[in-house]
Amino acid sequence: MGLDMFATYANDEVEDELAYWRKHYSLDVWMQNLYHLRGGTDTFNCKYVDLDAEDLEDLEHAILEGILPEGRYEYHDYKEYDLEFVQNAMDKIYSGYKVYYTNWW
């Protein structure tokens, strides 16, 4: 068993996968911190985090500056994919979609 992570985009008519990661612990810790900052109190497993443009800008900054939280694997293995995700997610938000992150242990 391991960590599977997904980002989806949705509106009233469409819901589809935007990104998928496997065992990207640094990103998951970043999302978990966001979940708790927004008042989440449950164990961060199978919970959804709504991402807005400001969140994505903060994530992009953390990726570019190399300040994602510590994880089991080096986040640079995912750096280009993560930056592509941020851009695609921003495009979806500006096109009127909502973007969500979730994980599954």
N, C-alpha and C positions, 0 to 999 in steps of 0.2 A: 504494500500500500504506500502511496506517496501523495505528494501535493500536486493537484491539478488546478489550474487557474484559468479563468475565462474573462474576457471583456465582451459585452454585447452592446448593440445599439438597437433602439426601438422607437417607434411612434405608435399611433393608433392602428396602423395598418401593417407594419413590418416589425419583425424582430429577427436579428441575425447575429452570428458570431463575428466579432471584430478582431479578436486576438486570442491566442491560446499559449500558455506557458506550462512547463512541467518543472517542478521543483526550483522555481526562481524565488528562493526564500527572502532575498533582500527586498524584492518588490512586494511580496506578500506582507512582510513586516511593515513596510511603508503604508500599504492599504489598511492594515490592521490598526495602525496608529491613527489614520484618518477616521476609521470607523469609531474608535473610542473618543476621538476629539468631537465627534458629532453626537456623542451620548450613548453609543452602543455599549452594552454591559455584558452581553452574552459572550461565550466563547466564539472566537472569530472562525467559524467553519460553516460554510453554506449560507453565509449572510451576504446581502447585496449592499454595495456602496455606490451611490449615485455620484458620478464624477462631473464636475462642471469645468468651464474653461480655466478658472483660477487654479483648481486642483491640478489640471494637466500642465499648466505653466509651472507650478511648484514641482511637479514630478519631473518635468523636463530639466529644470534647474538642478534638481538632485542628481539626475543622470549625468548631465554634462559636467557638474562639479565633482562627481564621484563621491557624493555624500548620501547615497542610499544606506539604510541601516545595515548592520552586519547580518550576513546570512551564511548558510553552509557553503554556498558556492560563490565564486567571484561574480559580481554582477556584470563585469565587462564582457562576459560570455554572451550576454543578452543586450548589450548596449545599443547596437544598431537596430535590433528588432524593437526594443523599447522606444527608441526615438521615432521609429516608423509608426508604432502604435499611437504615440502622442499626437503625431501629425494627422493620422487617419481619424482619431477620436475627435480632434478639434474640428476637422472637416465635417464630421457627422453632426457635431453640436451646432456648428454654424449653418448646417442644412436643416435644422429643426428637430434632430433626433436627441434622445436622451442616451447617455452612455453609462453603463454599469460595470462594476467589477464584482466577481464572486470567486470563491475557492471551494475546494473539496478535499478533505484529508482522507 
